[in-house]
């Protein structure tokens, strides 16, 4: 994953004994920082990385359902781990100002205030749009951080109002058939 201005690249790997996240400087081609992963970190290798635009944070998620936040200046853990999906974290996204972090997986979406408590808002089967009871592929916040968009395996995109905690819009079959939406983003002004 690249940071917003393209000056840093975060990569993750694993070998027989451990997992590692390394942040590279694109200007020099050298390691800028190694995240200090220890036995308390991911039990599985990190498979998703996302930089925050509004803060010096990097999020990592793995098959163990945990999400870790790292301070990219020091490589140290920013806070205690967050618990993502009940089965597998398939995607993560920071809000544009870096205040919120969302994760999704099998039939649920979670949203946290990155400086708040470990318990976030979790949208489980009963709180998602009734038809969205499938795997979530992609997440995107609106620029004003009011809405979280998510695409699901049922070939739909739903718009969740973060404040009222309700689905306010749903686009069924945006590509005209049984084709899942794998990635998406919102416009800078939030109108599209």
Secondary structure, 3 states (H helix, E strand, C coil): CECCCCCEEEEEEECCCCEEEEEEECCCCCEEEECCCCCCCCCCCEEEEEECCCCCEEEEEECCCEEEEEECCCCCECCCCEECCCCCEEEEEECCCCCEEEEEEECCEEEEECCCCCCCEEECCCCCCCCCCCEEEEEEECCCCCEEEEEECCCEEEEEECCCCEEEEEEECCCCCCCCCCCCCCCCCCCC
